[in-house]
């Protein structure tokens, strides 16, 4: 309890910012429990795991737990679903809220049955006294039960008592997805709904000079052409009519363009003005004096698309001065905060409702299309408007994962130990999501006649970080100097892509560890273990080596080879070690990947394996194929022909081993595999063919150039 003037006690996870129990849970009289998560389902299976947490702590069957869609009118504000924090933040909040709700129910049961709390037991919501008599949660429930602030004073169950947590549970989102049920925002069909499309500029700096709106308004089915500065859209009765009108708009609109894109090689970042921060520094002159050999290397990653299989989509309605927006945004509250100033209304007059969309794991066009839909809906009050981006919109206008350059220098002593490590990272910001922190990070807002400026680029602080995520090695080096060189100018639109800077940083660190091991004449697995003290880090490396049958000093045969990659995500979340096997034919093929993951207490083992497998396959696609193409004036990538991704046939066989630690807190796991996968593939290519690839993606052309 707090007194006047005293700040409230910090509560666990997202409970701290959303302190009322009824913001999280409702016990219903019909024999069900409704949970209100602020984190959203984006294909990671999180709703299943959150339901398991609630069922476990309340002692009810999993089938009784319902999860309400995330909605700004009633859900807790948990910000973004990002950074592998759904279990650590949202799951922790629901765990403590459910434990406290159970205690409140038991107090009511004790009073009803006339016994002490110690005499009560619970099975699937039925509270039974040892002396006889029982009552159900559903009989005890009332509207005022949870109408109070949480205290977090009731400890959740220890792992030894778990019967639901730690056991596989079927993914709740899968049946509808495989059966074709209409669950996506793309499928939403409201009465009187119209369809909209946006005519984007041909390049970033283009401005609309003129357009013959009358010609488009005369087309069949067209309800309205909407122009505001360089924002140009069309509304029609049917979707194909909107597309036909869009095609005409694109043909007749006249734009003023200017050239501003950088050189296609990520090394253009060297020429940019940077904001430099030393993020890790260790000095040991005695160790430095033992240096006998120094290696240097440079690694790059290109601009990479989210490449969602379905283009972004939203539906909006403007009626009675209020907006309702249906969206697959990963953050309905931050989106609402950015929508409000553009639409010129208070946040409370906007309701943002999450629906499923095509997964992307990061910041694609989902938030942008929500503003598109709202701007068009404002032109036709009372009528809902559905806007779906075209494929070229998605590829050319979504924010990409930033290009990066990582330069490394390592010093070895006579025994082959690393005695010095110098690392420099060049990158843009990795987060330009809607945030309500000054500026508006929504595409259409920049094109209006009265434009809104985006938020200033920034790096979130460590340990999460952005460009410097996972930049500090967790290996034990006596001398270390790591500098993050944040590039503020963003000539290409960028934002969060799964794992942020960790992908390039771990790729560089783990590739360089292999190069140092080779220079030291050491086995790559043994070399890593030599420089690690953390027993959990050592355990995942030893586990994956055993599962893959790693042989000390094993060599490739010129065609096939294997390599290892390792990291602890964000230096504080899950531990992942991988061994990849590649085959060099006409192209590089990843045939098999072994992975070991330690994510602390595992809520749903199947879900953790799903996430690990999916992350590996996505990272294989990045490593082998993916890069945005552009010239000095325009983005050139617009179709799947321009941007090939890994096919089902090309996907590797993946074997995941969970190192379960139920006595430890759960750790974020959805983004732990990206860097280790890229590094393991690069190291396997070197093991197979003797060539070192330091620039992603590892294309046939780059392999041939390295061999030459």
Secondary structure, DSSP 8 states (H G I E B T S, - for coil): ---TTS-----SGGGGTS-BGGGTEEE-TTS-EEE--SS--SSS-HHHHHHHHHHHHHT--GGGEEE---BTTTS-----S-TT-IIIIIIHHHHHHHHHHHHHHHHHHHHHHT--GGGEEEETTEEEETTS-EEEHHHH--TTTT-SB----S----GGG-SSTTS----TTHHHHHHT-S-BGGG---TT-EEEEE---SSTT-EEEE--HHHHHTSTTEEEEEEETTEEEEEESSHHHHHHHHHHHHHH-EEE-------SSGGGGGGS-EEEEEEEEE--HHHHTTEEEEEEEEEEE--B----SS--EEEEEEETTEEEEEE--S-HHHHHHHHHHHHTS-GGGEEEEE-B----SB--SHHHHHHHHHHHHHHSTTS-EEEE--HHHHHHHS-BB--EEEEEEEEEETTS-EEEEEEEEEE--S-----SSSS---HHHHHSTT-----------TTT-STTTT-S--S--SSEEEEEEEE---SS-B--BTTTTHHHHHHHHHHHHHHHHHHHT--HHHHHHHT---HHHHHHHHHHHHHHT--TT----SSEEEEEEEEEGGGTS-EEEEEEEEEESSSEEEEEEEEEEE-SS-S-HHHHHHHHHHHHHHHHHHHHT----B-SSSB---STTTS----TTT--EEEEEE---TTS-----TTSSHHHHHHHHHHHHHHHHS----BSS--HHHHHHHH-
